[in-house]
Amino acid sequence: LQNSLDDLFSLLQFLQLPNFEDKSWWNPNISKPIKSRYPNTQKTGFTRLHALLKPLILRRTKDQKVNGKPLITLPPIT
């Protein structure tokens, strides 16, 4: 995440997604597990976060093509 889980929660609140705009749901199900010091609990939190974000976020790669042309042309790495 770019900033913090709380920033992400604020964005979800703005989108007014049912059940995900409630801090009393967000903290015990997403925020606290991810911030936990126990790896299994963290994994559970990240799994839930991934499931929540997957339908919301578009991911594009530099290998993707549209009508046979690259979606984006990047300069060489220097």
SVG drawing of the C-alpha trace seen along z (x, -y; Angstrom):
<svg xmlns="http://www.w3.org/2000/svg" viewBox="-24 -10 46 29">
<polyline fill="none" stroke="black" stroke-width="0.4" points="0.0,0.0 1.2,-3.5 0.3,-5.1 -1.5,-3.2 -4.5,-0.9 -6.3,-3.9 -5.9,-5.8 -7.3,-2.8 -10.2,-2.7 -10.9,-6.4 -11.0,-5.7 -13.4,-2.8 -15.6,-5.0 -15.6,-7.6 -16.8,-4.9 -19.6,-4.0 -19.2,-0.3 -21.7,1.6 -20.1,3.1 -16.7,1.8 -17.4,-1.7 -17.9,-0.7 -14.8,-1.1 -16.2,1.4 -15.9,4.1 -12.6,2.8 -10.5,2.8 -11.0,6.4 -11.2,8.0 -8.5,6.1 -6.4,3.6 -5.7,5.5 -4.8,8.8 -2.4,7.1 -0.8,5.1 -0.5,8.3 2.9,9.7 1.7,13.2 2.4,14.4 -0.7,16.6 -2.9,13.7 -1.2,11.3 -1.7,13.8 -5.4,13.9 -5.6,10.1 -3.8,9.9 -6.0,12.6 -9.1,10.7 -7.6,7.4 -6.7,9.1 -10.2,10.5 -11.6,7.0 -9.4,5.1 -9.2,7.6 -12.5,6.5 -11.7,2.8 -8.2,2.4 -7.2,2.6 -3.7,4.0 -1.9,3.3 1.5,4.7 4.0,3.5 3.5,6.7 -0.2,6.2 -1.3,5.4 -4.4,3.7 -5.1,4.5 -1.6,6.1 0.1,2.9 1.8,2.5 -0.4,0.8 2.6,-1.4 6.1,-1.8 8.7,-2.5 12.2,-3.8 15.1,-1.5 16.3,-1.2 19.4,-3.3"/>
</svg>
